[in-house]
Amino acid sequence: YNNALGTADSSWYTFYDGDINLYPKLIVNNTTLNLKLAIHDQVWGEEAYTTTSTAPDVYYNLYSAEKDDNINIELAWVRHMFTENTILDLGLMDGQAWGTKFCDYTMPRWRVKFMQKTPVGLFGALLEKDAEQGSFYEKDAEKDDHDHYAIFAITKAGNVFIKPLLYFVNNSTLVGDLGSEGAKLQYYALELSGNLGIVDFESELGYKKFMFNGVSPFEEDAKVYGAYLNVWKAMDFGKPGITLAYGNWDKNSGLFGKVGGGYGFDFRNDFKSNLILGGRGLNNENVISATLGETRGFLPIAAAAALNPALAPLAAAAPGTYVDAASNQASEDLTGFTLIKPYISDVQLPIKNLTCSASFGYMISNQKDTVWEDAKAWEADLGVAYKISDNVVYSIDAGYAKISDLKTWTVAVPAGTYGATQPNLYLPALEDISNPDPIFVVQHKVEFTF
């Protein structure tokens, strides 16, 4: 809600969401062309402001430039098998995903990927191209590109799969200065999953080192890590289990690390910690979500005035205050939080083909000196599903979530005091605010798989 705009403190909203995906293949000898066709992925009847709107989810009969609206080829890649064990993939394919869904946000990526099967497992390497800024007329133009590199393996020890990943991002396009180092990321992940005799499990460890190198004058390298464990037991009455996940918080790091910022480990959008409090993801599994952990950066007024001389009057009038420097780190699921979630799924009800599930998630913030410090949340989810046929399932899911112990930065100077274009000023302190109202969601859907 936003009381400054005079809007309500709470609201009720209903909508229709549709998504159809087709995955055709064309096979010629040892080569396969793989496609993903998205057909009218949109919220039905969402209002468009103009007939040429480029905003997503416009009326079905109006033009949209968004790539995920209407009919679009989202993936197109070729696989060639030199032998049964030597494989080359080329083209636009799913990326940003490894192992479990922990720390994943599946997106189309342009890739060259090579894989080799051996007696001890599969080994591979890939090149991923996000941006190409090179030019024949510029010296060292390749230093302003955006490339990803990775090596990976999939092997097995007894009943346990072992999947290590080493991933490196080299992105100089953020700076746009020829020859600049730009932003770099090192990402190391390890998935372990399988059967331990009495229980099944999946787990993943992740470590990220962000190196910003000129993106911001106040940056400090950030080192974040996370861990995920899901243990369950398939029984006659259903499948009980527990999910545990942890994301650390690296204080005094990130884009504003030198002036008291921070960076956290994000579970990312595919993970979907809960029905409400977690990521929605591209497959629209959850029609609405509220992420936790997004932070904003605040610069001392003197530092802000050094970057923008127009702020000098504010620095003189209100020394010791901070300027809102916009988002420091966006959150796609839970960022810098701990999740504890017992659950039970696949419970067979007395009616044939009717099953139910339930879960309770408890979340604790690991952040420091942010609005999320000491924040807590809980969510209870219930669901029922009826299998109409082998490829058609109707389901209803409901969730109720509550967030507590949030904080806010204290406003020192009202908005507009120094003109509409000037930022608000804040005291360098956090104060408790009233807890937000609960969030509850009910969704139902028919899912066709064929």
N, C-alpha and C positions, 0 to 999 in steps of 0.2 A: 504494500500500500504506500501512498505518498500523500501525506496530509497537506504538504505545501501546494499541491495541485488541486486540493479539495476533493480527492477521490475517496472512496469508501475504505474503511479499515479491513473489510473482508468482502468476498464476492463469491458468486456461484456461476459456473460457466459450463456449458455443454457444447460438444461439437462432434463431427463425423470425420474420421481419418481413414484414408484408403491407400493401399500400396499393393501393386501387382508386379512381380518380377518373373522373367522368363530366362532360362539358361540354355539356349540352343548350342549345338556343337556341329562342326563340319569336319569330317575325318577323311583324309586322303593319304593312303599308305601309312607312314610313320609320323605324320604331321596332323595335328588337331587344332582347329580354330575354335576358341572358346569365347562366348559372348554372354553378357548380362544385359537384358533389356528391361528398363524400368518404365512402367506404363501408368501414367497419371498418379504419381506419388504426391498427394496433396490433401489438405483439409478441405472437405467439400463445402463450397459456398462461401469461403472466406472473402471478405470484401476487398476489392481493389480500388485504389484511389483514382487511377487513370486507366484507360484502355490499353496503354502501352507499359503498364507497370512492370518493373523488373523484380518486384518483391516476390518471395515464394508464396505458394498457396493462394493464387488468385482464382477468380471464377474459372470454371472449366472451359468457357468459351472465349476467354481473353488471353492475350499473348503473355508469356512469361519467359524471361531469359535465364531463369534459374535452371541449372543442369539437372536437378532431381525432379523437375516438374514435367508433366505431360509425357511424351514418348522420347526416351533417350537411351543411347547405348552407353552404359556406365562402365563396362569392362570389355576389352577386346584384346586377346593375347593368343599367341601361337605357342604350342608345345611340340618340339621335335625330339623324338627318341632315336638317338644314334644307335643305341643297343637297348636291350631291356633294362640295363643298369645305368646308362648315361643319358641324361635328360637336359635339354636346354629350353627355357621359357623366355619369350620376348613379347613386350607390349604392355598394355595397361591392365594391371591385375590388382587384386586385393593386397593392401600393405598395412603397416602399422599394427600388426597383430602377430603374436607369438605365444606358443604354449597354451595356457589357459586364457580366459578373458581378462585376467588381472593386468592392469596397465595397458589395455588395448583400446584403440579407437580406429576400427577398420575403415580405410579410405582407399580409393583408387590411386595407384602409383605406377608411374612408368618405370619398368624394370628390365634388366637383363639378369637372369638367374640361371645358374648352373648347378646341377645336382648329380652326385655320383653315389650309387648304392655299392656297399662293400659287405663282406661277411660280418663285420662288426657293427654295421649301421649305415645310415645315410649321412653324407657330408655335402655341404653346399656353400656357395658364395653368391653375392648379388651386388649389382650397382643400381642405384635408384636416382633418377633425375627429377628434381623439383623445379629448377629454373636454369635457364641458359642465357647468360648475359654477355657472352663472348662476342668479339667483333674482329674482323681482319685488320681494322685500323687502330686498334688499341693494344698497347704493350701490356703484357701480363693480364689480359682480359679474363682468363680462366679463373683468376683469383676472386672474381665477383659472382661465381656460379653458386648453385645450391645443389650439392650432391650428398648422397647417403651411400655408405658401404657397410656390408655385413658378411660375417661368416657364421655358419651354424652347423649343428649336428643333431641327429636323432638316433639314439642307441637304446639298449635295454640291458638290465641286469636282473635276471630272474623274472619276476612279474612286475618290475618297476621300470617305467620309461624314464630316460634321462635326456633332456633337451637343452643344451647350452646355446646361448646366442651372444655374439659380440657385435655391437652396432655403433657406427660412427656417423655423425652428421656434420657437414661442413657447409655452413650457410653464410656467405658474404653479402647476399642480396639485401639483408636487413639494413646494412649501412649504406650501400649504394656508392661507396667511395672506392675507386679503382685501386686494387692492391691491399685494401683493408682486410684484416683477419675475419671480421664479422663475428658471428655466433657459432659456437661449436658445442656438440653434445657427445659424450661417451655414455653408452647404455649397455649394461651387462645384465643378462637374465638367465635364470636356470629354472626349468620346470622339472618336477619330479611327480609322477603319477602312476597309479596302478592298484594292485591288490596286495594287502598285507595279511591275507589269510582270513581274519575275522572281520575286517572292514576294508572298504575301498577308500581311496583318497586321491586328491589332486592338490598340488602346491606350486608356488612360484616365488622366487626371490628376484628382486630388481634393485639395481643401483644406477643412479644417473649423476653425471657431473656436467653441469652447465657452465660453459666458458663464454662470456658475453663479448669481451674484446672490442670495446668501442661502441656498443649499442647505447650505453648510457654513461655519463661522466661519474655516476655514483654507484656503479655496479661492483659486485663482488661475486666471484665464482661460487656456485651453489652445489652442494653435495647432498643428495637426498636418496633415501632407500626405503623399500617397502617389502612386506612379506604377506603371503596369503596361504591359508590352509583350509581345505574343505574335507571333512571326514564324514562318511555315511555308511549305513548298513542296510542292505536290501532284505526286508523281512516279509512274511506272509501278509501282514496287515498294512504295510507301507514302507517308506524309506525315511527313517529318522537320521538326522545329522546335525552338524554344527559348522558354521563358517566363521573363521577368524581372519582378520586382515588388519595390517598396521602400516601407516605412512608417517614418516618422521617429519620434523620441522627443523630447518637449518636457519637459525636466527642470524641476523646481520649478513645476509647473503641476498642474491638476486639483483634486480635492476636498481634497487635503492639500498643496497647493503651497507654502504658507507655512511648512510644517514639513518640507520635503524630499521632497514627492511628485513625481509625474510623470504624463504622459499620452502615449499612442502612437496611431498610425494603425493601424486594424484593417482587414484585407482583407475581413472579414465572412464570414458563414456560407455564402452562395451560391458563393463563389469556389472553395472546395475545392482548396487548394494541392496536396494529395496525397491518396492514398487514406486514409492514417491521420492524418498531421499536417496537419490542416486542418478546415474546417467540414463538418458533416454536411448541413445544409440541410433544408428542409421536405419535399423530394421523396424523401428517404431514398436518395439515390444511393449514399452511403457509409453502411454500416450501423453503423459505429463510427468514432470519431475522437478525437484528442487535440489540443486547441488549444495554442498556444504564446503566452506573453506576458502572461497574466493576472497582475495585481499586487495587493498588499495595502497598505493605508495604516497607518503607524505614527506615533502621536502621542507627543511628549515627555510623561512622566508628569505634569509640572506642568500642562501644557495640558489633559491629560485630567482631572486633579483639579479644574481650574477649571470644566469642564463638568459634572462629576459629583463632588460633595463626598464621596461614599462612598469615593472613591479616595485621599483625603488620607492615610490610613495608609500606603498603598503609596508615595506620593510622598515621605513622610518616611523610610521604611525603605530605599528604593532610588532615590535621586536620580540623574539622568543616564541612566535607562533609558527605554524606549519601551513603549507599550501598543499591542497589536494592535487596530486600528480597523476590521477586516474589509476587504472588497474595495474597492479603489480604482477599478479598471477591469477589467471582465470581458473575456475574449477570445473571439471567435466563430470565428476562423481563426488567422491569425498577427498579432500586435500588436507594433509596433515592431521588425519583422524585415525582413531582405532575403532574397529567394528567387531562386535560380538553378536552372532546371530544363530541361535538354535532354530531348527525347522523340522518339519515333517512333510513329505510329499508322496504322491502316488498312493494315497489312502483309498482303497476300494470301498465304495459305499454299497448298501444293499441293492441298489438299482444297477443292473448290468451296464458296463461301459461308463459309469459315472464315478469320477474320482475327485478328491479334494486335497488341499494343501494348506499349510499354515506356517507362519514364521514370526519371530519377534527379534527385531534388531535394536541393539543399544550402541550408541556412538558417543565417543569421548574425544574432544579436541586435544591435539598435541601442540597447538600453536602457542607462541609467546608474543606478547605486546601487539596483538591484533584484536579486532572485534570478536574473534572466535576464541580467544583465550578463556579457558574454563568452560567453554560452551559444551552442552550435552544435548542429546536428542534420542528419542526412541520411536519405533514404528512397529505396529502390528498389522500383518497382512493375512488375508484369507482368500482362497480361490477354489472354484469348482470348475470341472471340465467334463463335457460329455462327448464321447467319440461317436459321431453319427455314422461314420464309415471309416474305412482304412485311411482315407485321405482327407476327411473333413472332421474338424473338431470345433465345437462351440464352447467358449469359456467365459466366466465372469470372475473378475478380480476386484478386491476392495482393500483399501489401506487407510490407516489413521496414524498420523505422525505429529509429534510435538517437539519443538525446539525450545531450549531454555538457557538462561545465563548468558545471553548475548550482551555485547558492549557497543558503545559508539564513541567516536571522537567528539569532544566538547567543542561546539562552535563558539569562536571568539568574536567574530565580526559578522553581522547578518549579511546574507547574499545581497549584492547590488549596492553596498555602501560606497564602493569605489568604482561603480559603473557596472553595467550588465555584463561586460566582457571580462571582468576581473574574477578570479577564483575566490571561494570562501577561505577564510582563515580558521585554523583550529588550534586550540591549546594542546601542548604535547602531553595529553593525558587521556585515559579511557575511563568512561563512566558506565555503570550498569544501566540498561534500559529495560522496560517492561517486556516480558516474554511474548513472542508473537502468538496469535491465535493458532489452534491446531489446524492441520491440513488433512482433508479426507478426499479420497478419490474412489470412484467406482467406474470400472471400464468393462465392456463386454465386446467380444469379437468372434467372428467366424474365420477360421484359418483353413485354407485349402493347400495341400501339399501333393504334388504329383510329379 
